[in-house]
């Protein structure tokens, strides 16, 4: 996989070189409309390769996670289920052609448990395989909802805090197949770019969560003479409150025929559809949400850093001024974020030595860089136009996303019973806020 990714990176680097050669060849006389279109097409080809590289890298991560999960599950089974064969037999386990009993693999058991849950809730027959899978995964097939845990694909280098739910509502810990979870998590990570940089907090309940902060930057230690009374200086704390707004994937109806067709990977299909819907909604909210009766977006929470001189353009000096305006303590982890069309304009910018500011990655896992720091594309941000906040820069780990427990998948079978359909909806409760005690960890550039 890494060889394939590196080949794509090399191909993209060739495209970058060609586009830069094209720009240098024509920029002295000014690009014509057709030449602008040619350069934009080159940029589009680069972005397609970038998306493919990101997709393959994510697939490699998902595969590694799934292998690790399977290894852990097999280890747990071998340690804790020493009398497994007897327990499966008592539960009506699966008979092989020779009359013996066999256990299911973790992924197979989880997939069959979900299928059994869908069939039973829809009034359809289930078989011994479904019962065995339910026994093995501790699933209650009579429950109306499942709790979809997202631990697997949370960013590896970021803490996930607070207690995890122990199970689905009324189900006592039912699991959803691993094929479903990565699709949901991947969809959430694929949109916008904010989530992958932020600090994610998961809590057991949806009560208001107060997150304290302080700004003690104006205070410092002072010289104290011998036998002199010391002075006091209190610390002033501020509080950021995270709520739990509910977002829905909207309802998806599934026919009886589809649920009965075990050849189809229904968990993956639902994971793609419902996860993508929730991801789009969350991506917009955590980018541009107003913060009033809804999550606060990172753009909304950012402070003014630089006002561009032009209506629909940015300069090298303005970008460097934005970077410099951010406190040094935040610049250590600083990153850029902008719309793809803004990035296209930035790719044409050079420093005083004629070197391009935008630096494409040359190896697997390395991000593109602008003025030495990572660039993240977010098409939920505004494009270059009057009054728009088009570029943000800073330490995105100060942006908090609070999620309540897990995504809940609900079966609404009664509503569409006369159509011989079941209906499923995914619900996610979350909020987001920029943790800012007055030192402005994220700044924006606004157009004139």
C-alpha positions as CSV (number, residue, x, y, z in Angstrom):
1,X,0.0,0.0,0.0
2,X,2.8,2.5,0.9
3,X,4.5,1.9,-2.5
4,X,1.2,2.8,-4.3
5,X,0.8,5.9,-2.1
6,X,4.3,7.0,-2.8
7,X,3.8,6.5,-6.5
8,X,0.8,8.8,-6.4
9,X,2.7,11.4,-4.4
10,X,5.5,11.3,-7.1
11,X,2.9,11.7,-9.8
12,X,1.4,14.7,-8.0
13,X,4.8,16.2,-7.6
14,X,5.3,16.0,-11.3
15,X,2.0,17.8,-11.8
16,X,3.0,20.5,-9.3
17,X,6.3,21.0,-11.2
18,X,4.5,21.2,-14.5
19,X,2.0,23.7,-13.2
20,X,4.7,25.9,-11.7
21,X,6.7,25.8,-14.9
22,X,3.6,26.8,-16.8
23,X,2.9,29.7,-14.4
24,X,6.5,31.0,-14.6
25,X,6.4,30.8,-18.4
26,X,3.3,33.0,-18.7
27,X,3.1,35.1,-15.5
28,X,5.4,37.9,-16.8
29,X,2.9,38.9,-19.5
30,X,-0.1,38.0,-17.3
31,X,-2.2,34.9,-17.7
32,X,-5.0,35.0,-20.3
33,X,-8.4,33.6,-19.4
34,X,-7.6,30.4,-21.2
35,X,-4.3,30.1,-19.4
36,X,-6.0,30.7,-16.1
37,X,-8.4,27.9,-17.0
38,X,-5.4,25.6,-17.9
39,X,-3.7,26.4,-14.5
40,X,-7.0,25.7,-12.7
41,X,-7.3,22.4,-14.5
42,X,-3.7,21.5,-13.4
43,X,-4.7,22.4,-9.8
44,X,-7.8,20.2,-10.0
45,X,-5.7,17.2,-11.2
46,X,-3.4,17.7,-8.2
47,X,-6.3,17.8,-5.8
48,X,-7.8,14.6,-7.3
49,X,-4.5,12.9,-6.6
50,X,-4.4,14.4,-3.1
51,X,-7.8,13.0,-2.4
52,X,-6.8,9.6,-3.7
53,X,-3.7,9.7,-1.5
54,X,-5.8,10.6,1.5
55,X,-8.3,7.9,0.7
56,X,-5.6,5.2,0.5
57,X,-3.9,6.4,3.6
58,X,-7.2,6.3,5.5
59,X,-7.9,2.8,4.1
60,X,-4.5,1.6,5.3
61,X,-5.3,3.0,8.8
62,X,-8.7,1.4,8.8
63,X,-7.3,-2.0,7.9
64,X,-4.7,-1.7,10.7
65,X,-7.4,-0.7,13.2
66,X,-9.6,-3.6,12.1
67,X,-6.7,-6.1,12.4
68,X,-5.9,-4.8,15.9
69,X,-9.6,-5.0,16.9
70,X,-9.9,-8.6,15.6
71,X,-6.6,-9.6,17.3
72,X,-7.9,-8.1,20.6
73,X,-11.3,-9.8,20.3
74,X,-9.7,-13.2,19.5
75,X,-7.4,-12.8,22.5
76,X,-10.4,-11.9,24.8
77,X,-12.3,-14.9,23.5
78,X,-9.4,-17.3,24.2
79,X,-8.9,-15.9,27.7
80,X,-12.5,-15.6,28.9
81,X,-14.6,-18.1,27.0
82,X,-12.9,-21.4,27.9
83,X,-16.2,-23.2,27.9
84,X,-17.4,-21.4,24.7
85,X,-18.4,-24.6,22.8
86,X,-20.7,-25.6,25.7
87,X,-22.2,-22.1,25.9
88,X,-22.9,-21.9,22.2
89,X,-24.5,-25.4,22.3
90,X,-26.8,-24.2,25.1
91,X,-27.7,-21.1,23.1
92,X,-28.6,-23.1,20.0
93,X,-25.3,-22.6,18.2
94,X,-24.6,-23.3,14.6
95,X,-24.3,-26.9,13.5
96,X,-21.8,-27.9,10.9
97,X,-22.6,-30.7,8.4
98,X,-20.9,-33.3,10.6
99,X,-23.2,-32.3,13.5
100,X,-20.6,-30.5,15.6
101,X,-20.9,-26.9,16.8
102,X,-18.7,-24.0,15.8
103,X,-18.1,-20.5,17.0
104,X,-18.3,-17.4,14.8
105,X,-15.5,-15.0,14.2
106,X,-15.9,-11.6,15.8
107,X,-16.7,-9.7,12.6
108,X,-19.0,-12.4,11.3
109,X,-20.8,-12.5,14.7
110,X,-21.2,-8.8,14.8
111,X,-22.5,-8.6,11.3
112,X,-25.1,-11.4,11.9
113,X,-26.2,-9.8,15.1
114,X,-27.0,-6.5,13.4
115,X,-28.8,-8.4,10.6
116,X,-30.8,-10.3,13.1
117,X,-31.7,-7.1,14.9
118,X,-32.9,-5.6,11.7
119,X,-34.9,-8.7,10.7
120,X,-36.5,-9.2,14.2
121,X,-37.5,-5.6,14.6
122,X,-39.1,-5.7,11.2
123,X,-41.1,-8.8,12.0
124,X,-39.1,-11.2,9.9
125,X,-37.7,-14.6,10.8
126,X,-34.2,-15.1,12.2
127,X,-32.2,-18.3,12.3
128,X,-29.8,-20.1,14.6
129,X,-26.9,-18.1,13.1
130,X,-28.5,-14.8,14.3
131,X,-29.3,-16.2,17.7
132,X,-25.7,-17.5,18.1
133,X,-24.3,-14.2,17.0
134,X,-26.6,-12.3,19.4
135,X,-25.4,-14.6,22.3
136,X,-21.8,-14.2,21.3
137,X,-22.0,-10.3,21.1
138,X,-24.4,-9.9,24.0
139,X,-26.9,-8.3,21.7
140,X,-30.7,-7.9,22.5
141,X,-32.4,-8.5,19.1
142,X,-35.6,-7.1,20.5
143,X,-34.1,-3.6,21.1
144,X,-35.3,-0.7,18.9
145,X,-31.9,0.9,18.7
146,X,-28.2,0.2,18.6
147,X,-25.4,2.3,19.9
148,X,-22.6,2.8,17.3
149,X,-19.3,3.3,19.0
150,X,-16.7,5.4,17.1
151,X,-13.5,4.7,19.1
152,X,-11.8,2.9,16.2
153,X,-11.3,5.8,13.9
154,X,-10.8,8.7,16.3
155,X,-7.5,10.5,15.6
156,X,-4.7,8.5,17.1
157,X,-2.8,11.4,18.5
158,X,-5.7,13.1,20.2
159,X,-7.1,12.3,23.6
160,X,-10.7,11.0,23.8
161,X,-11.9,12.0,27.3
162,X,-14.8,11.1,29.6
163,X,-16.7,7.8,30.0
164,X,-17.9,5.8,27.1
165,X,-21.4,4.3,27.0
166,X,-21.5,0.7,28.1
167,X,-24.1,-0.3,25.5
168,X,-27.1,0.7,23.5
169,X,-30.3,1.9,25.1
170,X,-32.1,-1.1,26.5
171,X,-29.6,-3.4,24.8
172,X,-26.9,-3.9,27.5
173,X,-23.9,-3.4,25.3
174,X,-24.9,-4.6,21.9
175,X,-22.2,-4.1,19.2
176,X,-22.5,-3.0,15.6
177,X,-20.2,-4.7,13.1
178,X,-16.8,-3.3,12.5
179,X,-17.7,-2.8,8.8
180,X,-20.3,-0.3,10.0
181,X,-18.1,1.7,12.4
182,X,-15.2,2.6,10.1
183,X,-17.7,3.8,7.4
184,X,-19.3,6.2,9.9
185,X,-16.0,7.4,11.4
186,X,-14.4,7.8,8.0
187,X,-17.3,9.8,6.7
188,X,-17.1,12.1,9.7
189,X,-13.4,12.6,9.1
190,X,-13.7,13.1,5.4
191,X,-15.7,16.3,5.4
192,X,-14.4,19.8,6.1
193,X,-11.0,19.1,7.7
194,X,-11.9,20.7,11.1
195,X,-12.7,17.5,12.9
196,X,-9.3,15.8,12.2
197,X,-7.4,18.8,13.8
198,X,-9.7,19.4,16.8
199,X,-9.8,18.0,20.3
200,X,-12.7,15.6,20.6
201,X,-14.4,15.0,23.9
202,X,-16.9,12.2,24.4
203,X,-19.2,12.2,27.5
204,X,-21.7,9.8,29.0
205,X,-24.5,12.4,29.3
206,X,-25.7,15.5,27.4
207,X,-25.6,17.9,30.4
208,X,-23.9,21.2,29.9
209,X,-20.2,20.7,30.1
210,X,-18.2,23.6,31.6
211,X,-14.6,23.8,30.4
212,X,-12.4,26.2,32.4
213,X,-9.7,28.4,30.9
214,X,-7.5,31.2,32.2
215,X,-5.4,34.1,30.8
216,X,-2.5,34.7,33.1
217,X,-0.2,36.0,30.4
218,X,0.2,39.5,31.9
219,X,1.5,38.2,35.2
220,X,5.0,37.1,35.9
221,X,7.3,36.4,38.8
222,X,9.0,39.4,40.4
223,X,12.1,40.0,42.5
224,X,11.4,39.8,46.3
225,X,13.9,41.2,48.8
226,X,14.8,39.3,52.0
227,X,12.3,39.8,54.9
228,X,9.8,41.5,52.6
229,X,6.1,40.7,52.6
230,X,5.0,38.9,49.4
231,X,2.0,40.2,47.4
232,X,-1.0,38.3,46.1
233,X,-2.2,38.0,42.5
234,X,-5.3,36.0,41.8
235,X,-5.9,33.9,38.7
236,X,-9.0,34.9,36.7
237,X,-10.8,31.9,35.2
238,X,-13.2,31.9,32.3
239,X,-15.7,29.2,31.4
240,X,-16.6,27.7,28.0
241,X,-19.8,25.8,28.1
242,X,-20.4,22.9,25.7
243,X,-24.0,21.8,25.1
244,X,-25.4,18.8,23.2
245,X,-27.3,19.8,20.0
246,X,-29.0,16.9,18.2
247,X,-28.3,16.3,14.5
248,X,-30.2,13.7,12.4
249,X,-29.2,11.8,9.3
250,X,-32.8,12.0,8.2
251,X,-34.7,8.7,7.7
252,X,-33.6,6.0,5.3
253,X,-36.1,3.4,4.3
254,X,-35.0,-0.2,3.6
255,X,-37.1,-2.8,1.9
256,X,-37.8,-6.2,3.4
257,X,-36.1,-7.8,0.3
258,X,-32.9,-5.9,0.9
259,X,-32.8,-6.9,4.6
260,X,-33.4,-10.5,3.7
261,X,-30.6,-10.6,1.1
262,X,-27.6,-11.6,3.2
263,X,-25.3,-11.3,0.1
264,X,-25.5,-7.5,0.5
265,X,-23.3,-5.8,3.0
266,X,-26.2,-3.8,4.5
267,X,-24.1,-2.4,7.5
268,X,-21.6,-0.9,5.1
269,X,-24.4,0.6,2.9
270,X,-26.1,2.2,5.9
271,X,-22.8,3.3,7.3
272,X,-22.0,5.1,4.1
273,X,-25.4,6.8,3.7
274,X,-26.1,7.8,7.3
275,X,-22.5,8.6,8.2
276,X,-22.1,10.8,5.2
277,X,-25.2,12.7,6.0
278,X,-24.2,13.3,9.6
279,X,-20.7,14.2,8.5
280,X,-21.9,16.9,6.1
281,X,-24.1,18.5,8.8
282,X,-21.3,18.4,11.4
283,X,-18.7,19.7,9.1
284,X,-20.8,22.8,8.3
285,X,-21.7,23.4,11.9
286,X,-18.1,23.1,13.2
287,X,-16.8,25.4,10.5
288,X,-19.4,28.2,10.3
289,X,-22.0,27.5,13.0
290,X,-23.1,30.8,14.7
291,X,-22.8,29.5,18.3
292,X,-26.3,30.8,19.0
293,X,-28.7,27.8,19.6
294,X,-26.2,25.7,17.6
295,X,-22.5,24.8,17.6
296,X,-19.9,27.5,17.2
297,X,-17.8,27.1,14.1
298,X,-14.0,27.5,14.2
299,X,-14.3,30.4,11.7
300,X,-17.0,32.1,13.8
301,X,-14.9,31.7,17.0
302,X,-11.7,33.0,15.4
303,X,-10.4,36.6,16.0
304,X,-9.5,39.1,13.4
305,X,-5.8,38.9,12.4
306,X,-5.4,40.6,9.1
307,X,-7.7,42.6,6.7
308,X,-6.7,41.9,3.1
309,X,-6.2,44.9,0.8
310,X,-8.0,43.3,-2.1
311,X,-11.6,42.1,-2.5
312,X,-10.8,38.7,-4.0
313,X,-7.0,38.1,-3.6
314,X,-4.4,37.5,-0.9
315,X,-0.8,38.4,-0.9
316,X,2.3,36.8,0.6
317,X,2.8,39.6,3.0
318,X,-0.8,39.3,4.3
319,X,-0.4,35.6,4.9
320,X,2.8,36.1,6.8
321,X,1.3,38.9,8.8
322,X,-1.6,36.6,9.8
323,X,0.9,33.9,10.9
324,X,2.9,36.5,12.8
325,X,-0.1,38.0,14.5
326,X,-0.8,34.6,16.2
327,X,0.9,34.3,19.6
328,X,4.2,32.3,19.4
329,X,2.8,29.7,21.8
330,X,0.1,28.9,19.3
331,X,2.4,29.1,16.3
332,X,4.3,26.0,17.5
333,X,1.2,23.9,16.5
334,X,-0.1,26.3,13.9
335,X,-1.9,25.2,10.8
336,X,-3.7,26.9,7.9
337,X,-7.2,26.3,6.7
338,X,-8.9,27.6,3.6
339,X,-11.3,26.8,0.7
340,X,-9.9,24.9,-2.2
341,X,-10.3,27.9,-4.5
342,X,-8.4,30.1,-2.1
343,X,-5.6,27.5,-2.0
344,X,-5.5,27.7,-5.8
345,X,-4.7,31.4,-5.5
346,X,-2.2,30.8,-2.8
347,X,-0.3,28.3,-5.0
348,X,0.7,31.1,-7.2
349,X,2.3,33.2,-4.5
350,X,6.1,33.5,-4.0
351,X,8.4,34.9,-1.4
352,X,10.9,37.7,-2.0
353,X,13.4,35.1,-3.3
354,X,11.0,33.8,-5.9
355,X,10.3,30.6,-4.1
356,X,6.7,29.3,-3.9
357,X,5.1,29.6,-0.5
358,X,3.0,26.5,-1.0
359,X,5.1,23.4,-0.5
360,X,3.5,20.1,-1.7
361,X,4.3,17.0,0.3
362,X,6.9,14.6,-1.2
363,X,6.4,11.5,0.9
364,X,3.8,9.3,2.3
365,X,2.1,10.8,5.4
366,X,3.7,14.3,5.1
367,X,1.2,17.2,4.7
368,X,1.3,20.1,2.2
369,X,2.8,23.2,3.7
370,X,2.5,27.0,3.5
371,X,5.3,29.0,5.0
372,X,6.5,25.8,6.7
373,X,3.2,24.7,8.2
374,X,0.4,22.3,7.3
375,X,-2.4,23.4,4.9
376,X,-5.9,21.9,5.4
377,X,-8.6,22.3,2.7
378,X,-12.1,23.0,4.0
379,X,-14.7,23.7,1.4
380,X,-17.2,24.8,4.1
381,X,-15.2,28.0,4.3
382,X,-16.1,31.1,2.2
383,X,-14.3,31.8,-1.1
384,X,-12.5,34.9,-2.0
385,X,-15.1,37.7,-2.0
386,X,-15.8,41.0,-0.3
387,X,-16.2,40.7,3.5
388,X,-15.5,36.9,3.7
389,X,-13.2,35.3,6.2
390,X,-11.2,33.3,3.7
391,X,-8.1,32.0,5.6
392,X,-7.7,31.0,9.2
393,X,-4.5,30.1,11.0
394,X,-3.7,28.9,14.5
395,X,-3.6,26.1,17.0
396,X,-6.7,24.0,16.2
397,X,-6.2,21.8,19.3
398,X,-7.9,24.6,21.2
399,X,-11.1,24.0,19.2
400,X,-13.3,21.5,21.2
401,X,-15.8,19.1,19.7
402,X,-18.0,17.6,22.4
403,X,-20.0,14.4,21.4
404,X,-22.5,12.6,23.7
405,X,-21.9,8.9,23.9
406,X,-22.2,7.3,20.5
407,X,-24.1,7.6,17.3
408,X,-27.5,6.0,17.9
409,X,-29.1,3.9,15.0
410,X,-32.9,3.7,15.5
411,X,-35.3,1.3,13.7
412,X,-38.7,2.9,12.9
413,X,-40.4,-0.2,11.6
414,X,-44.0,0.6,12.6
415,X,-44.1,3.8,10.6
416,X,-43.6,2.1,7.2
417,X,-45.1,-1.3,7.9
418,X,-47.7,-1.0,5.2
419,X,-44.9,-0.5,2.7
420,X,-43.1,-3.6,3.9
421,X,-40.2,-1.4,4.8
422,X,-38.2,-0.6,7.9
423,X,-36.8,2.9,8.4
424,X,-33.5,3.7,10.0
425,X,-32.2,7.0,11.3
426,X,-28.8,7.9,12.9
427,X,-28.7,10.6,15.6
428,X,-25.6,12.5,16.8
429,X,-25.5,15.0,19.7
430,X,-22.6,17.4,19.7
431,X,-21.4,20.9,20.3
432,X,-18.2,22.8,19.4
433,X,-16.5,25.9,20.8
434,X,-13.1,27.6,20.5
435,X,-11.4,27.6,23.9
436,X,-10.2,31.2,24.0
437,X,-9.5,33.0,27.3
438,X,-8.5,36.2,25.4
439,X,-5.3,35.2,23.7
440,X,-6.9,34.2,20.4
441,X,-5.4,30.8,19.4
442,X,-7.0,31.0,15.9
443,X,-7.0,34.1,13.7
444,X,-8.7,34.8,10.4
445,X,-7.9,36.9,7.3
446,X,-10.9,38.8,6.0
447,X,-11.3,40.3,2.5
448,X,-11.7,44.1,2.1
